[in-house]
Amino acid sequence: MKTPSNAFPFSLTVSAILALSLAMSACGDAKKDGSAAATPAASGASAASGAAAADPLDVTIKPEMAANFKVAKVGREPIALVQEVSGRIEANERQVTRIGAGVTGRVTQVLAEVGDRVRPGQVLAHVASPELATAQLAYLRAHASTQLAERAVERARQLIQADVIGSAELQRRESELSIARAELRAAGDQLTLVGIPRDAIAKLRDSGSLSPHALVVATQAGVVIERKVSQGQVAQPGDPLFTVADLGNVWVVGALPEQAARNARVGQQIEISVPAIGKQLSGRVVQIADTVSPETRTVPLRTQVDNAAHELKPQMLATMRIAGTPVESLAVPAQAVVRDNDRDHVFVQTSPTRFRLTPVELGAASEGRRPVLKGLTEGTPVVVEGAFHLNNERKRAELE
């Protein structure tokens, strides 16, 4: 059989096409393999970057913002531990007067209420009493006896000049006059004690008219802080009907745990916080008890505070802060502390432009410093100025 002259070229052409197809297929598989191999690495890097950006405790700032934040290393400083004690406001007992009636009688009128400001000599109540009439009559009798003795002495002096009586008679009558005057003074003092003012006694002496009521009067200027009398009540001598206090300065009283009592001393200045008026006050310790309460295991403590504006009221609640003996301790400035989720945090610098919010346990502030109890080591760089703004930047980045 005879082969056509163009068979060889055709077979060669088919072989060339097959070879080219195989080569192109191999190149395509290689590209697919390379692409498949590269994809896991790229996605891993992207995931790591996303995880770093999603950490809510980290914050990264721009280099030009670094000057807005001050960083310092944590170091040891002498810190006076502060003891907080619950207390209350009380009237200064040395400026408190308890006022009662001087006679037994029925209260006919009450003229003062709790909270009223009174002055010395101001009438607080009226009391009707049979004893009052008896005391006034005794005063009138003493006054009449004194006048009679004065006239007797005057007549005796005239008679002795006329040589009618001897000097012994004059001396006897002068002695009777001295006794009468003493009885008159005693009767007047008795009227003062039962509540009759001096001008009323003078009126009684001149006119002889009896006063129907004994007066309960204020003996000092101040504020009526207690009233234990009502109209119609029978009052006895010695019963405290009114309590008047000068609130120009008050006491703040509290109780220290017996373990902390050694940190306080008389004359020491302490800080006092009164939530009712929203103010921070300072006072001085005026007394520390020498005994421990067996029920509470505490030592009573008392301070004195000026109250010229009368803002502090008895029985207001207060918090007393007493600084103890300074001890060396790790400390950070109070302005470096950030509150987040009811915990204290500070920003620790991890790189020139990167910071991490770190939880810490701190003690009470003392002179603008907070002792570190847990969470930091000596030499750790923390943000000491601008922590609040850095925390806002962190929250903004978290929201974005």
C-alpha positions as CSV (number, residue, x, y, z in Angstrom):
1,M,0.0,0.0,0.0
2,K,1.3,3.3,-0.9
3,T,1.6,6.1,1.8
4,P,0.5,9.6,0.9
5,S,3.2,12.1,0.5
6,N,1.7,14.5,3.2
7,A,1.2,11.9,6.1
8,F,4.4,12.6,7.9
9,P,4.0,16.3,8.2
10,F,0.5,15.8,9.6
11,S,1.6,13.4,12.3
12,L,4.4,15.7,13.3
13,T,2.0,18.5,13.7
14,V,-0.3,16.5,16.0
15,S,2.6,15.5,18.2
16,A,3.8,19.1,18.5
17,I,0.3,20.2,19.5
18,L,0.1,17.5,22.2
19,A,3.4,18.4,23.6
20,L,2.5,22.1,23.8
21,S,-0.8,21.2,25.6
22,L,1.0,19.1,28.2
23,A,3.5,21.9,28.9
24,M,0.8,24.5,29.4
25,S,-1.1,22.1,31.7
26,A,1.9,21.6,33.8
27,C,2.5,25.3,34.1
28,G,-1.1,25.8,35.1
29,D,-0.9,23.1,37.8
30,A,2.3,24.7,39.2
31,K,0.6,28.1,39.4
32,K,-2.4,26.6,41.2
33,D,0.0,24.8,43.7
34,G,1.9,28.0,44.4
35,S,-1.3,30.0,44.9
36,A,-2.6,27.3,47.2
37,A,0.6,27.3,49.2
38,A,0.7,31.0,49.5
39,T,-2.9,31.5,50.7
40,P,-2.7,30.0,54.3
41,A,0.4,32.1,55.1
42,A,-1.3,35.3,53.9
43,S,-4.5,34.6,55.8
44,G,-2.5,33.7,59.0
45,A,-0.7,37.1,58.9
46,S,-4.0,38.9,58.4
47,A,-5.6,37.0,61.4
48,A,-2.7,37.9,63.6
49,S,-2.9,41.6,62.6
50,G,-6.7,41.6,63.3
51,A,-6.2,39.9,66.7
52,A,-3.7,42.5,67.7
53,A,-5.9,45.3,66.6
54,A,-8.9,43.8,68.5
55,D,-7.2,43.6,71.9
56,P,-9.3,46.1,74.0
57,L,-6.6,46.6,76.6
58,D,-4.0,47.9,74.1
59,V,-3.9,51.4,72.7
60,T,-1.5,52.7,70.0
61,I,-1.0,56.4,69.5
62,K,0.5,58.5,66.7
63,P,4.1,59.5,67.3
64,E,3.1,63.2,67.3
65,M,0.8,62.5,70.3
66,A,3.5,61.1,72.5
67,A,4.3,64.5,74.0
68,N,0.9,64.7,75.5
69,F,1.6,61.9,77.9
70,K,4.2,61.7,80.7
71,V,5.7,58.3,81.6
72,A,7.6,57.5,84.8
73,K,8.9,54.4,86.4
74,V,7.3,53.0,89.5
75,G,9.5,53.5,92.5
76,R,9.4,53.2,96.3
77,E,8.4,56.2,98.4
78,P,7.5,56.9,102.0
79,I,3.7,56.5,102.2
80,A,1.6,57.2,105.3
81,L,-1.2,54.6,105.2
82,V,-4.6,56.2,105.8
83,Q,-7.2,54.8,108.1
84,E,-10.8,55.7,107.3
85,V,-13.2,55.9,110.2
86,S,-16.9,56.4,110.2
87,G,-18.1,59.3,112.5
88,R,-20.8,61.8,113.2
89,I,-21.2,65.4,114.1
90,E,-22.0,66.3,117.7
91,A,-22.4,69.5,119.6
92,N,-19.4,70.6,121.7
93,E,-20.4,69.5,125.2
94,R,-18.3,72.2,126.7
95,Q,-20.6,74.8,125.0
96,V,-23.9,73.1,125.8
97,T,-26.3,74.3,128.5
98,R,-29.3,72.3,129.9
99,I,-31.9,74.7,131.2
100,G,-34.7,73.8,133.6
101,A,-37.3,75.5,135.9
102,G,-36.2,76.7,139.4
103,V,-39.5,75.8,141.1
104,T,-42.1,73.0,140.9
105,G,-45.0,74.2,138.8
106,R,-47.1,73.7,135.7
107,V,-45.8,75.0,132.4
108,T,-48.3,77.6,131.1
109,Q,-46.5,78.7,127.9
110,V,-43.6,77.4,125.7
111,L,-41.9,80.1,123.7
112,A,-39.0,78.3,122.0
113,E,-38.7,75.4,119.6
114,V,-35.9,73.1,118.4
115,G,-33.7,75.0,115.9
116,D,-34.5,78.5,117.3
117,R,-31.5,80.8,118.0
118,V,-31.7,82.4,121.4
119,R,-29.7,85.0,123.3
120,P,-28.8,85.2,127.0
121,G,-31.8,86.2,129.1
122,Q,-34.4,85.3,126.5
123,V,-37.6,83.8,128.0
124,L,-38.1,80.2,126.9
125,A,-41.2,79.2,129.0
126,H,-43.5,80.3,131.7
127,V,-44.2,78.3,134.9
128,A,-47.0,78.9,137.4
129,S,-46.1,77.8,140.9
130,P,-47.3,78.2,144.5
131,E,-43.6,78.2,145.5
132,L,-43.1,81.4,143.5
133,A,-45.7,83.3,145.5
134,T,-44.2,82.1,148.8
135,A,-40.7,83.2,147.6
136,Q,-42.0,86.7,146.7
137,L,-43.8,87.1,150.0
138,A,-40.6,86.2,151.8
139,Y,-38.7,88.8,149.8
140,L,-41.3,91.5,150.7
141,R,-41.1,90.6,154.4
142,A,-37.3,90.8,154.2
143,H,-37.5,94.1,152.5
144,A,-39.9,95.5,155.1
145,S,-37.7,94.2,157.9
146,T,-34.7,95.9,156.4
147,Q,-36.6,99.2,156.1
148,L,-37.7,99.0,159.8
149,A,-34.1,98.2,160.9
150,E,-32.8,101.1,158.9
151,R,-35.3,103.5,160.6
152,A,-34.4,102.0,164.1
153,V,-30.7,102.7,163.5
154,E,-31.4,106.2,162.4
155,R,-33.4,106.9,165.6
156,A,-30.8,105.4,167.7
157,R,-28.1,107.7,166.3
158,Q,-30.3,110.7,167.0
159,L,-30.9,109.5,170.6
160,I,-27.3,108.8,171.3
161,Q,-26.4,112.3,170.2
162,A,-29.0,113.5,172.7
163,D,-27.4,111.3,175.3
164,V,-30.7,109.4,175.8
165,I,-29.4,105.9,175.1
166,G,-26.0,104.3,175.3
167,S,-23.8,103.1,172.5
168,A,-24.6,99.5,173.2
169,E,-28.2,100.0,172.0
170,L,-27.0,101.6,168.8
171,Q,-24.7,98.6,168.2
172,R,-27.6,96.2,168.8
173,R,-29.8,98.0,166.3
174,E,-27.0,98.1,163.7
175,S,-26.5,94.4,164.1
176,E,-30.2,93.8,163.4
177,L,-29.9,96.0,160.3
178,S,-27.0,93.8,159.0
179,I,-29.1,90.7,159.5
180,A,-32.1,92.2,157.8
181,R,-30.0,93.2,154.8
182,A,-28.5,89.7,154.5
183,E,-32.0,88.2,154.6
184,L,-33.1,90.6,151.9
185,R,-30.2,89.6,149.6
186,A,-30.9,85.9,150.2
187,A,-34.5,86.4,149.4
188,G,-33.6,88.2,146.2
189,D,-31.2,85.5,145.2
190,Q,-33.9,82.9,145.7
191,L,-36.2,84.8,143.4
192,T,-33.5,84.9,140.7
193,L,-33.0,81.2,141.0
194,V,-36.7,80.4,140.5
195,G,-36.7,82.5,137.3
196,I,-37.6,86.1,138.3
197,P,-35.4,88.6,136.4
198,R,-33.7,91.5,138.3
199,D,-36.0,94.2,136.8
200,A,-39.1,92.2,138.0
201,I,-37.5,92.0,141.5
202,A,-37.1,95.8,141.5
203,K,-40.7,96.2,140.4
204,L,-41.8,93.9,143.2
205,R,-39.8,95.8,145.8
206,D,-41.2,99.2,144.6
207,S,-44.8,98.3,144.0
208,G,-45.4,95.1,146.0
209,S,-47.2,93.4,143.0
210,L,-46.5,89.7,142.8
211,S,-45.4,88.1,139.5
212,P,-47.8,85.3,138.4
213,H,-45.2,83.2,136.6
214,A,-41.6,82.0,137.0
215,L,-39.6,82.4,133.9
216,V,-37.4,79.7,132.2
217,V,-34.6,81.8,130.6
218,A,-31.6,81.1,128.3
219,T,-28.3,81.4,130.1
220,Q,-26.2,81.5,127.0
221,A,-26.5,82.4,123.3
222,G,-26.9,79.4,120.9
223,V,-29.3,77.1,119.2
224,V,-32.1,75.1,120.9
225,I,-31.1,71.5,120.0
226,E,-33.6,69.7,122.3
227,R,-36.9,70.5,124.0
228,K,-38.4,68.2,126.6
229,V,-41.4,70.3,127.8
230,S,-45.0,70.8,126.6
231,Q,-47.7,73.2,127.7
232,G,-49.5,71.8,130.8
233,Q,-46.6,69.7,131.9
234,V,-45.6,69.7,135.6
235,A,-41.9,70.7,135.8
236,Q,-39.6,69.8,138.7
237,P,-36.4,71.6,139.7
238,G,-33.5,70.0,137.9
239,D,-35.6,68.6,135.0
240,P,-33.8,69.6,131.7
241,L,-36.5,71.4,129.8
242,F,-34.3,72.9,127.0
243,T,-30.8,72.2,125.7
244,V,-29.0,75.2,124.1
245,A,-25.7,74.7,122.3
246,D,-23.3,77.1,120.8
247,L,-22.6,75.5,117.4
248,G,-19.7,77.9,116.5
249,N,-17.5,74.8,116.7
250,V,-18.5,71.2,116.9
251,W,-17.1,67.8,117.6
252,V,-16.6,65.0,115.1
253,V,-16.6,61.7,117.0
254,G,-15.6,58.2,115.8
255,A,-14.0,55.0,116.9
256,L,-10.6,53.6,115.7
257,P,-10.0,49.8,115.5
258,E,-7.7,48.9,118.4
259,Q,-4.9,47.9,116.0
260,A,-4.9,51.3,114.3
261,A,-5.2,53.4,117.5
262,R,-1.4,53.7,117.8
263,N,-1.4,55.8,114.5
264,A,-3.4,58.6,116.1
265,R,-2.2,61.2,118.6
266,V,-3.7,64.2,120.3
267,G,-3.1,67.4,118.2
268,Q,-2.8,65.5,114.9
269,Q,-4.6,67.1,111.9
270,I,-7.0,64.8,110.1
271,E,-9.2,65.1,107.0
272,I,-13.0,65.0,107.4
273,S,-15.5,64.4,104.6
274,V,-19.1,65.3,105.2
275,P,-21.3,64.0,102.4
276,A,-24.4,66.1,103.5
277,I,-22.6,69.4,102.6
278,G,-20.2,68.0,100.0
279,K,-17.1,69.5,101.6
280,Q,-13.7,68.3,102.8
281,L,-12.8,69.7,106.2
282,S,-9.8,69.5,108.4
283,G,-9.7,69.3,112.2
284,R,-7.4,68.3,115.0
285,V,-7.7,65.4,117.4
286,V,-8.6,66.7,120.9
287,Q,-9.1,63.4,122.7
288,I,-8.3,59.7,122.3
289,A,-9.9,57.4,124.9
290,D,-7.6,55.5,127.2
291,T,-9.9,52.4,127.1
292,V,-11.1,50.0,124.5
293,S,-14.8,49.3,124.0
294,P,-15.2,45.5,124.8
295,E,-18.2,45.2,122.4
296,T,-16.7,46.7,119.3
297,R,-13.0,46.5,120.1
298,T,-12.5,50.1,119.1
299,V,-11.0,53.2,120.7
300,P,-13.3,56.3,120.8
301,L,-11.8,59.4,119.1
302,R,-12.9,63.0,119.1
303,T,-11.9,66.0,116.9
304,Q,-13.0,69.6,116.9
305,V,-14.0,71.6,113.8
306,D,-14.8,75.2,113.3
307,N,-18.4,75.8,112.2
308,A,-18.8,79.6,111.8
309,A,-21.3,79.2,109.0
310,H,-23.3,76.7,110.9
311,E,-23.3,74.2,108.0
312,L,-22.5,71.3,110.2
313,K,-25.5,69.9,112.1
314,P,-25.5,67.5,115.0
315,Q,-25.9,63.9,114.0
316,M,-24.7,64.4,110.4
317,L,-22.6,61.5,109.2
318,A,-18.9,62.0,108.4
319,T,-15.8,60.1,107.3
320,M,-12.5,60.7,109.1
321,R,-9.2,59.9,107.4
322,I,-6.2,59.5,109.8
323,A,-2.7,59.2,108.3
324,G,-0.3,56.7,110.0
325,T,3.5,56.5,110.2
326,P,5.1,56.7,106.8
327,V,6.6,53.4,105.4
328,E,8.5,52.7,102.2
329,S,6.2,51.3,99.5
330,L,5.7,51.1,95.8
331,A,3.5,54.0,94.8
332,V,1.9,55.7,91.8
333,P,0.4,59.2,91.5
334,A,-3.4,59.3,92.1
335,Q,-3.9,60.9,88.6
336,A,-2.3,57.9,87.0
337,V,-5.1,55.7,88.1
338,V,-8.1,54.9,85.8
339,R,-11.3,53.3,87.0
340,D,-12.7,50.7,84.6
341,N,-15.3,48.0,85.5
342,D,-15.1,49.0,89.2
343,R,-11.4,48.3,89.3
344,D,-8.2,50.4,89.4
345,H,-6.0,50.3,86.3
346,V,-2.8,52.1,85.1
347,F,-1.4,52.3,81.6
348,V,1.9,50.4,81.3
349,Q,4.1,51.5,78.4
350,T,5.1,48.6,76.1
351,S,6.7,50.6,73.3
352,P,7.2,54.3,72.6
353,T,3.7,54.6,71.1
354,R,1.9,51.6,72.6
355,F,0.4,51.2,76.0
356,R,-1.6,48.5,77.8
357,L,-4.3,49.0,80.4
358,T,-3.2,46.9,83.4
359,P,-5.4,46.1,86.5
360,V,-3.8,46.8,89.9
361,E,-4.6,46.8,93.6
362,L,-4.0,50.0,95.4
363,G,-4.3,51.4,98.9
364,A,-6.0,54.6,99.9
365,A,-4.5,57.9,98.6
366,S,-2.1,59.8,100.8
367,E,-0.9,63.2,99.7
368,G,-1.7,62.5,96.1
369,R,0.0,59.1,96.0
370,R,-1.5,55.6,96.0
371,P,0.5,52.6,97.4
372,V,0.7,49.6,95.1
373,L,-0.5,46.4,96.7
374,K,-0.5,44.1,93.6
375,G,-0.1,44.3,89.9
376,L,3.2,46.3,89.3
377,T,6.9,45.8,90.0
378,E,9.5,48.4,90.7
379,G,10.8,50.1,87.5
380,T,7.7,49.5,85.4
381,P,7.0,52.5,83.1
382,V,3.5,53.8,83.6
383,V,1.6,56.9,82.3
384,V,1.5,59.4,85.2
385,E,0.0,62.3,83.3
386,G,-2.7,62.1,80.6
387,A,-4.1,58.6,81.7
388,F,-7.7,59.8,81.4
389,H,-7.3,61.0,77.9
390,L,-5.3,57.9,76.9
391,N,-8.2,55.8,78.2
392,N,-10.6,57.8,76.1
393,E,-8.4,57.2,73.1
394,R,-8.5,53.5,73.9
395,K,-12.3,53.4,74.1
396,R,-12.6,55.4,70.8
397,A,-10.3,52.9,69.0
398,E,-12.3,50.0,70.5
399,L,-15.6,51.5,69.1
400,E,-14.0,52.0,65.7
